[in-house]
Amino acid sequence: MISERWSFAATRQAPGLGREAIRKFALTARPTARALGSIALCVSEAMTNVVMHAYRDVTTPGKIDMEAELDGDSLTVRVCDQGHGLEPRLDSPGLGLGLPLISQFAAGSEVVSPHHGGTEVIMRFDLREQEDEER
């Protein structure tokens, strides 16, 4: 098993930086083009959720931690924050499509609230995902 960790400031640049980092890491396992696209989209959505929601009442950006593990033809990515956790937000500036997109494009996903606070999005991907598979 191969793993790597990254930390980003929860700014507008974070989703792009996270997407680029996970693409480079995943490329070492030679994923299909479809799998690589799914991974990049899901990481971007998870990190965008942190930027938009996790630290909304603070004056300085919080932190986004990302961890990835390659195990054969499988990649697991965790995106974590120490922000508000899962709370309803009636004033949400987003469309609310991030988690539904993740559940559609990842082979498996879950959202957990760690005991220490914040939110953790865990996404699993099949690196051999084929172009002709239906969603």
N, C-alpha and C positions, 0 to 999 in steps of 0.2 A: 504494500500500500504506500502511495506517495501522497504527501499533504503539504499544504502551504497556507499561510495566513497573511492577511493584509489589514491595515487600519486606514480609514479615510476620515477627514473632517466632513460633517454632514452639510455640504454646500452644494450648489447647483452643478458643480463639476464632478461630484462624487459618482453619479451613475455612469458617466462616460469613462472615468478612471477605473471603476470596478469592472465594467464591461470589457475594457481592454486587458486588464489583469487576468480575468478569468478566461478570456479567449486564448491568451498566450499559454496559460497553464494547461487548458484543455487540449490545445493543439499538440502537446507532447504525446497524447494518447491516440492521435490520428482519428478524431471523430468524423462521422459523416457530416456533410455540409448542413443537412437538416438538423442534426443534433447540435452542432455549433451555433446555429441560428437560434435554436430553442434556449440554449444555455445563456447566450448573450441577452436575449429578450427578457428572460426571467430574472436574471441578476439585475438588469437595468430597472425593471419594475419594482423589485424588492427594495433596491437602494433609493429609488425615487419616493417610495412610500415613507422611508425613514426621513428623507430630506423634508417632505411636505408635512408629516404628521408627528414624528417622534419628539422633536424638540421645539415645538411651535411657540412656547412661552418663554424661551431663554434668549438672552442677548448675544451669546457667543455660540457658534456651532458645536453641537455634540459630536460624538464619535460613531462611526459605523465600522464594525468588525466583520470581516468576511473570512471564512475558512473553507477550503476545498480539499476533498479526498478522492483520489483516483484508486479504484479497486477493480482491476480487470477492465471489463467493458462498462463499468458504472462510475458515475461521478456524483458525489454528494456535495452540495454547497450550502453553507449556513450564512445567513446575513443577520447580524445582531445589532441591537441598539440598547441603550440604557435610558430610554425616554419614557414617555407617558404610558406605554403599554397599550393594549387593545381597549380603546374607549370609543363610544359612539361620538361622531363629530358631525353635527348638523350644518356647520359652516364650512364643510370640506371644499377646498378649492379644486379638487380633482374630480374625475368622472366616476371613480370607484371601480375601475376595470383592472387594476393591478393584480389583486389576488385571483380573480377569475381567469385572467390570462395565464398566470403561473400554474393554476390547477389544470389548465388545458394543455400547456406546452411542456410541462415537466412530466416525467413518468410517474412521479409521486411527490406530494408536498404536504407540509403541515405547518401550522403557525402555533407557537407555544409562548406562554408567558412564564419565563424563568422566575424562580422564587426570589431572586435578587432584584427583580423589576425589569422593565423593558420588554422587548419583543424579539423573538427569534423565528425567522422563516427558514425552514429546512426544505431543500429541493433536491430531488434525485433525478438523474438523467441516464438514459441508455445511449451510450456513445455510438452505437451501431444503428441508431434509428434510421429507417429507410425512407426515401422520398415518397414511395407509394403507400405508406401506411396512412390510414384514415385517422382523423382526430375525433 
